Amino acid sequence: MADTKANKGRKPRASRKINPEPETVAEALRQDEEQGYWRLTDDEVLLRSPEPDDDYKTSDSWRVLRIASEFVAGFDDLATVTRGVSIFGSARTKPTDHYYKMARETGRLLGESGFDVITGGGPGIMEAGNRGAMDAGGTSIGCNIELPMEQDPNPYQTSSLSFKYFFVRKTMFIKYSNAYVIFPGGFGTMDELFEPLTLIQTRKIRNFPVVLFGSQYWRGLLQWLTSTMLNEKMINPDDLGLMYLTDSPKDTVDFIIETCMASNNGNGKK
């Protein structure tokens, strides 16, 4: 960290243990077994601020080629997906949970209706959505992401993709989805919710269904959006209409089908 007026005299913060990238398989296995090991991801390397001794002009420029190759691979793998619906929600949801069962049923109904189900490829709600699509004999796609603590792909995928960069993966969700179904989740789920809302609101993409599943879970957020954000005129009343709240898998799928049928080009992005 550079010595500026803002940080002069401050004690450096304790940081998590980060080892250099391993040069051999044996070294990688040894690092993975170390207690408290935090695996350095490509996202972290790309987004970190340059240090004074970094040869960042060269390394960041060459990293663009890896990013471009990840876009190309994603576009190639998903080129035939024209009726995709993405399901999002917590990776922590257990198979015995009510929302897991509802996500599985939603995935099944989507598959039976001819939609390709797309998830983040991990456990929890993602697994449930993929599992439901496979129950219906449909297309079940997982867009997995490299994380500091490894996330294993769930076994219910007919097509499994792997991404190093979050922004590449998020582009695939937006580009190949005709609707988003958002189940209860944490920060990552909030990110997936507000990204399409922002893109629709700013007309970067055309409107498509954003379904919030679970009225009890989402009620507090919707009340805050109305009482605070809308009341402070930070959004328009019409912006609240960009979300559809439901507790029913059948209602979810019926709403998506209705919106798709009403669109000009046959999918949800109208």
Summary of the structure (lengths in Angstrom):
residues: 270
radius of gyration: 20.8
end to end distance: 47.6
largest distance: 63.3
contacts: 817
relative contact order: 0.11
helix: 46%
strand: 12%
